[in-house]
């Protein structure tokens, strides 16, 4: 290998990485369900091992796939139970009457306040045109977010293929598990020691992260259900389910859950009386839930299960969202955990070896590792 080849090797690697990234983006309608299926198989791998010892690999794969398909159906049972109630109050949401109703709620709220404060707020209250402009902007934001998410998954075709391909990929991944020995057998012998150090740890990190993330979603959903039930909101179980499931989808999931809570709060806010008071109650509850998740549940449950500090988890989530938006929120914590494994197992040993080499080399290229002359003893002349 000539010096010229060594100089162009980093550029060739960069070009290859760019081509692979482009191919991955173009094939995301297939790769996204494949990646999700693989992550879900990691969570259910202990169950697959137990079932495989009793039923065999094929039946165990079919049983685990059935769990993946039936579990979401069981979770949405509260939605069907509350469907009639939701349809009843949803019929009251006439678009033409919504703005006048908001105006009435605003005036009713001002009437409850002290006269001096009510006059000050009335002077700065929103007019009907401002309410219309605010509603139009909110609708535009919702449509833009939905469009971005649908576009990330490859459009509506990508979402449909996700639902169809996910159980298919999961079945074949379950049937062929475990995959690490097969991948190891296909590697050159020189690469296998590094694979043995890194791959099992990355797989375990992802399994622990997903399990902890599902636990956070469950706890957040239960907290939302308890709070909504105490406030007397209709459909508290369905709204709690939306809050829990929505927490698995950064940014968009909590936002859609808040929209559902806000709609119910304004039409029938339970003990709050609905209207702007109910909307305010929904906003406060949303802020409390997000604070508990971001500053308590995620750092304590997810971060500590991965060996990351609370500060590292918060910094990773904020940095990931700032760099990559929706995708950054989604992959920030597992990316940091996997990067920590790669640093410990691959990067740091190479840096340590390079430091040891640099320590015995002088700037002029001559070696400084020659033994020092022995100290002069009593017999030295």
QUIFEN-V732404 format. One record per residue. PSI is psi in whole degrees, -180 to 180 (* if undefined). OMEGA is omega in radians with two decimals (none if undefined). NEAR is the number of other C-alpha atoms within 12 Angstrom. Layout:
psi->[PSI/PSI]
omega->[OMEGA/OMEGA]
near->[NEAR/NEAR]
This chain:
psi->[122/168/-32/-40/-40/-32/-33/-9/-44/-36/-36/-40/-40/-42/-40/-41/-39/-41/-42/-39/-40/-43/-41/-40/-41/-30/22/-25/-22/-40/-33/-51/-31/-44/-42/-40/-41/-41/-40/-34/-30/-41/-40/10/-42/-39/-41/-39/-42/-44/-35/-33/-24/-38/-17/162/-44/-48/-35/-41/-42/-40/-44/-38/-39/-37/-42/-35/-41/-30/-46/-34/-38/-37/-30/4/-40/-32/-42/-34/-34/5/-43/-41/-41/-39/-33/-51/-21/-28/-19/-9/69/122/-36/-24/-5/-46/-46/-35/-39/-39/-42/-43/-38/-45/-37/-37/-41/-31/-24/-17/163/148/-44/-45/-36/-39/-40/-43/-35/-33/-29/13/160/139/173/-37/-39/-37/-42/-43/-41/-42/-40/-41/-40/-41/-40/-39/-44/-46/-38/-42/-45/-41/-41/-42/-44/-39/-36/-38/6/27/-174/-30/-39/-39/-40/-42/-31/-47/-33/-40/-25/-52/-31/-49/-40/-42/-48/-33/-39/-43/-33/-3/153/145/-23/-44/-36/-42/-39/-39/-26/-8/154/149/-32/-23/-11/-38/-43/-38/-40/-29/-36/-50/-48/-36/-39/-42/-41/-38/-45/-38/-45/-41/-47/-42/-43/-36/-39/-36/-40/-43/-41/-47/-40/-41/-40/-40/-43/-42/-44/-43/-44/-36/-39/-33/-8/22/138/145/39/-35/-40/-43/-39/-38/-43/-39/-44/-48/-38/-26/-18/-17/102/146/-65/-44/-54/-34/-45/-38/-39/-39/-41/-45/-40/-40/-45/-40/-37/-36/-46/90/19/-128/-18/-17/-2/-169/-151/-30/-44/-39/-41/-40/-41/-39/-42/-43/-42/-44/-41/-44/-43/-37/-44/-42/-47/-34/-7/-59/-50/-51/-40/-48/-50/-50/-47/-31/-26/0/20/146/162/-41/-39/-39/-48/-44/-39/-44/-46/-44/-40/-42/-38/-33/-46/4/-131/-46/-36/-42/-35/-39/4/-55/-50/-32/-41/-41/-43/-40/-34/-41/-46/-37/-45/-41/-27/-52/-49/-41/-38/-40/-38/-41/-41/-37/-37/-38/-43/-28/-22/11/138/162/-29/-4/-10/149/139/15/10/143/142/149/146/148/149/125/-172/-25/-1/139/*]
omega->[-3.10/3.12/3.11/3.10/3.10/-3.12/-3.11/-3.10/3.11/3.13/3.09/3.10/3.11/3.11/3.11/3.10/3.12/3.13/3.12/3.10/3.11/3.11/3.12/3.12/3.14/-3.11/-3.04/3.11/3.08/-3.06/3.14/3.07/3.09/3.12/3.12/3.10/3.14/3.12/3.12/3.08/3.07/-3.13/-3.09/-3.13/3.07/3.10/3.14/3.13/3.14/-3.14/3.14/3.11/-3.11/-3.02/-3.03/-3.05/-3.06/3.13/3.09/3.10/3.12/-3.14/3.13/3.07/3.09/3.09/3.13/-3.11/-3.04/-3.11/3.08/3.12/3.09/-3.12/-3.08/3.10/3.06/3.12/3.12/3.12/-3.12/-3.02/-3.12/3.11/3.12/3.12/-3.13/-3.12/3.10/3.12/3.11/-3.10/3.07/-3.11/-3.10/-3.10/-3.03/-3.12/3.05/3.12/3.07/3.12/3.11/3.12/3.13/3.12/3.11/3.11/3.14/-3.14/3.14/-3.07/3.04/-3.04/-3.09/3.11/-3.13/3.13/3.13/3.14/3.13/3.12/-3.13/-3.12/-3.08/3.03/-3.13/3.10/3.11/3.05/3.12/3.12/3.12/3.12/3.13/3.12/3.11/3.09/3.10/3.11/3.14/-3.13/3.13/3.13/3.13/3.11/3.13/-3.13/3.12/3.09/3.10/3.13/3.10/-3.14/-3.14/3.04/3.11/3.09/3.11/3.12/3.09/-3.13/-3.10/-3.04/-3.08/3.11/3.12/3.11/-3.13/-3.14/-3.10/3.08/3.05/-3.09/-3.11/-3.11/-0.05/-3.03/-3.11/3.09/3.12/3.11/3.14/-3.13/-3.13/-3.12/3.01/-3.12/-3.11/-3.11/-3.01/3.11/3.10/3.09/-3.14/3.14/-2.95/-2.98/3.13/3.14/3.09/3.12/3.13/3.11/-3.14/3.12/3.14/-3.14/-3.11/3.11/3.12/3.13/3.08/3.09/3.09/3.12/3.12/-3.13/3.13/3.09/3.11/3.09/3.12/3.13/-3.14/-3.12/3.14/3.10/3.11/3.11/3.13/3.13/3.04/-3.14/-3.10/-3.13/3.11/3.11/3.06/3.08/3.12/3.12/-3.13/3.13/3.14/3.13/3.09/-3.14/-3.05/3.05/-3.05/-3.10/3.08/3.14/3.11/3.09/3.10/3.10/3.11/3.11/-3.13/3.14/3.12/-3.09/-3.09/-3.12/-3.13/-3.07/3.11/-3.12/3.13/3.14/3.12/-3.14/-3.12/3.08/3.08/3.09/3.10/3.11/3.10/3.11/3.10/3.12/3.10/-3.14/3.13/-3.14/3.13/3.11/3.13/3.14/-3.04/-3.03/-3.12/-3.03/-3.11/3.13/-3.05/-3.03/-3.09/-3.08/-3.10/3.08/3.11/-3.11/3.14/3.11/3.10/-3.13/3.14/3.12/3.14/-3.14/3.14/-3.13/-3.13/-3.14/3.12/3.10/-3.14/-3.08/-2.98/3.10/-3.09/-3.13/-3.13/3.06/-3.04/-2.99/-3.00/-3.05/3.11/3.11/3.11/3.14/3.10/3.09/3.09/3.09/3.14/3.12/-3.08/-3.00/-3.04/-2.98/-3.07/3.06/3.12/3.09/3.11/3.11/3.10/3.09/3.11/3.11/-3.14/-3.09/-3.11/3.10/3.11/-3.13/-3.14/3.11/3.13/-3.10/3.10/-3.08/3.11/-3.09/3.12/3.11/3.13/-3.13/-3.11/-3.14/-3.13/-3.10/-3.10/-3.10/none]
near->[8/8/8/10/11/12/12/14/15/13/14/14/14/13/14/14/14/14/14/15/15/13/15/18/18/18/20/27/30/28/25/27/29/28/24/27/32/35/30/35/39/33/30/32/34/21/25/35/27/18/22/24/15/14/17/18/26/23/22/32/35/28/30/37/33/23/25/31/23/15/14/17/14/16/24/21/16/24/24/17/18/22/19/15/21/27/17/16/21/21/14/19/21/13/14/11/15/23/25/21/23/33/24/21/26/31/24/19/27/24/17/16/16/13/13/13/15/19/17/13/19/21/13/13/20/22/19/19/14/16/20/21/15/17/19/15/14/16/15/14/17/21/17/15/22/22/17/20/24/22/21/25/28/25/18/18/18/25/22/18/24/29/25/19/27/32/31/27/31/39/32/26/34/40/28/26/26/25/21/24/16/13/19/22/16/14/16/12/13/12/16/19/17/22/26/22/21/26/25/25/24/30/30/26/34/34/29/31/39/33/28/28/38/26/25/34/36/26/28/38/36/25/29/42/30/24/29/37/22/20/27/24/38/39/37/36/32/35/43/39/37/35/43/36/32/32/38/34/25/34/29/31/28/36/29/27/36/35/25/33/43/31/33/42/37/36/33/35/32/27/20/24/23/32/32/29/30/32/32/26/33/37/26/21/31/34/19/20/37/32/18/24/34/33/25/24/30/40/31/26/30/38/35/24/28/36/24/29/23/24/21/28/36/28/24/31/34/25/24/25/21/16/16/16/22/29/26/24/31/30/30/31/43/38/28/32/33/30/25/23/29/24/20/20/24/22/17/16/16/15/15/16/14/14/13/14/16/18/16/18/16/13/10/9/12/12/14/16/14/11/9/8/7/8/9/9/8/6/6/7/5]
